[in-house]
């Protein structure tokens, strides 16, 4: 029997607002389109709908620029309030790549602009910040789906990252619940009998990328279902994926 | 209608040897398991079966170590012949990360050990090197599938890469035919009306990662079919994904 899985976009979700019950919205939208959530599904959600449901959208005017933010904003021709928001979301700045700040967030994520998204809604400038604890957010969605339906799923939250050595961006996992992020090949041998040079595959990031293929970036499909993939259940966390030091600076 | 695609492992492939007709083997194995290749499929193949079919497997004894290879092998406790093979496959060494050489290959790929795999078959030490031109290999498979079946597919060749800032490895695309590697969002706006900060998604790498989820790393399933994903057809190349300078060294 050939291994196979499906990746299904969840359409018809309402525009998410602060306080919304994402689990309910996803369960209802999935059922309405004829693909109700089932045991063993991986429910994938974008960072943006989780941030919105958790009230992590703020008026840009809330961010009064520091002198450094003002200076950098002038130099890089950016909105100083947006620079201030990025700086406040950063634990440290890894690199200033032209107008982009490559930062480390409170979660240890190394990414562009600390994941801060700017938008303009009804004439007001807003910023959307990453959830404070994406793993906890995923556990909350997983628990709420279980409470509502009795069904056990895994949950993956995605965001879009650049890669130091490759062009284009891909979705990766910034939050996880109900599954292990890695599949472990340590000590296994292949058909030729040799010990694999690959030891740890980050399936959570592969799932996040696969889900992006149906979700896209336009917010109309902010959730997806990965169905039929035999993930390793357990209390994994996206925090396990974070490298503290970059690979190319190892001694 | 919800967007949906399937990822199907191709089982029952023979052990691939030099000169084998991969297109025929994949077409026959896919048909035998009840999922014959169809128009619009993306056929994903591992680097290893392509390398094997192209005769890129050599006795380790073919690689007579240079003085530097000998010195480095002693220091890092590795086989000096293997070190020599890695060095010959490298255009330059980016970093020496403990016993791992992060190199740039002739294709511009930045990866561990130039993608050289060691194995022992029947008591003989062998190395498997990357295909000389993975994009050309993919075009060859695409053309051979078309010649055999009349069906137009895209082809993606995968290998497994580490990531500088994230733990675990994922599959990425090192060869492409019949599709564009990137999906372009430049100038597009989302539901909130703001211009997307994401401009270019590397769908080829997301496809490669999704296929890894059914192929695994044990060589028993060295090909997969991604079905139902509306890729952008065209003459793309994985060479387009390669960054010449790392992101974090931009001025």
Interface residues (C-beta under 8 A of the other chain):
Chain A: X1 X2 X3 X4 X5 X6 X7 X8 X9 X10 X11 X15 X33 X34 X35 X94 X95 X97 X98 X102 X110 X112 X113 X117 X118 X119 X120 X121 X160 X162 X163 X164 X165 X166 X167 X168 X169 X170 X171 X172 X181 X182 X185 X188 X190 X191 X192 X193 X194 X196 X197 X198 X200 X201 X202 X203 X205 X206 X207 X209 X210 X212 X213 X214 X217 X218 X219 X220 X221 X229 X240 X241 X242 X243 X246 X247 X248 X249 X250 X251
Chain B: X1 X2 X3 X4 X5 X6 X7 X8 X9 X10 X11 X15 X33 X34 X35 X94 X95 X97 X98 X102 X110 X112 X113 X117 X118 X119 X120 X121 X160 X162 X163 X164 X165 X166 X167 X168 X169 X170 X171 X172 X181 X182 X185 X188 X190 X191 X192 X193 X194 X196 X197 X198 X200 X201 X202 X203 X205 X206 X207 X209 X210 X212 X213 X214 X217 X218 X219 X220 X221 X229 X240 X241 X242 X243 X246 X247 X248 X249 X250 X251
